[in-house]
Amino acid sequence: MSNPDEHPRLQRLLGAWALHSCAPDEMAEVDAHLVGCGECAAEAEQLRSAVGMLHPYADLDPSLRAEVIGTCLSIRPPQVAVPDYAQPYDAETARLDALLADLNDDEWTAPVQLEWFEGDDAASRGTSVTGVLGHLLAVDGMVSSTLGLPDPVPHAEEVTTDPTERTEALWKQMGPEQEKGARPADGRRTGTMHGAWRDHTYELIRTCSFSGNGVADINVPYGDGVVLPLRLALLDRAFETWIHATDIADAVDYPYPPPVPEHLRTLISVAVEMLPTILAARRQAGLASPPLPVVQPGAPARSLRLHIEGESGGDWYLPLDGPGGPAGPDNCVSHVVLDEVEFCRLAAGHLAPREVAVGQRGEETAVVELLYAMASMSRL
């Protein structure tokens, strides 16, 4: 017999159940509830009938999701608004959630290849859709734990704040079969990781929304001495969620457009602003590949023009010889042109710098140095 205490919660799930958008365990709970609840059974029958009528029109362009949500929010704003710095993360986690809800059992086991750069060398790691979610969950946990939320990584106090080590710890807990996408021994679909990831992102966004700008500048440790204010950490999480959602979409042949222009513009701008500091760090580290130019004392400072094409792009002059150096057309020695998505794929380590260096103008060394600096922003 159905538990009456569970009735309100399960009744709220009926819409998602009718659209087959619940997690597998939730679908099973609703199915069991409908056997003993005539009220919900009648409502479920009506909802399924409505879904059947809408089915010919339901397979719409996924990019419409953001447009529909934006229109709804403009008509009826939420009682507690998501702060500006968290909105890209909110949008990208919602888009990935929608993608995951469409996966069938076989697609959950599809191999996914994660790519990034270590130093100046390309690196990769094979995993599954479940493994990708585990990776996202492990790194998101660095942000949520600074807000006092539970850390999803087991024995987190024994693990450093390095994203790779946290990911390996969570993958170890999942086990090799789970990480590669195999079904658990009890036969449930690997979408159980979907539920854990979805609940965690919801709590993170909810906490930021109720805290507003009061937590925007809390420091988030990112390993290897890197510390980011929470507002930048969430933009980083939005970027990585989109990139890895694209990895999943490619693996299952699912159409997946870039973020809406407003959000993509923000992500690109933040990455571009970080480049002069990254260039200086690479020079200080003495990286020999590609060779770095030697600036003689008294020599004029150099800058580079970066033009990113697309609705979310723009024009920037970047100092090449120090983050605080002058930058403008008068001392520009090179010109780099990239498409907005190409720039992001390079920053994510999904393109090799040498592949996009063709056709750039000016000092070749300066161009290659910048492109390698972009790729060095990537990580597992």
Buried (B, 14 or more C-beta within 10 A) or exposed (E): EBEEEEBEEBBEBBBBBBBEBBBBEBBEBBEBBBEEBEEBEEBBEEBEEEBEEEEEEEEEEBBEBBEEBEEEEEEEEEEEEBBEBBBBBBBBBBBBBEBBBEBEEEBBBBEBEBBBBBEBEBBEBEBBBBBBBBBBBBBBBBBBBBBEBEBBBEEBEEBEBBBBBBBBBBBEBBEEBBBBBBBBEEEEBBBBBBBBBBEBBBBBBBBBBEBBEEBBEBEBBBBEEEEBBBBBBBBBBBBBBBBBBBBBBBBBEBEBBBBBEBBBBBBBBBBBEBBBEBBBEBBEEEBEEBEBBEBEEEEEBBBBBBEBBBEBBBEBBBBBBBBEBBBEEEBBBBBBBBEBBBBBBBBBBBBBBEEBBEEBEBBEBBBBBBBBBBBBBBBB
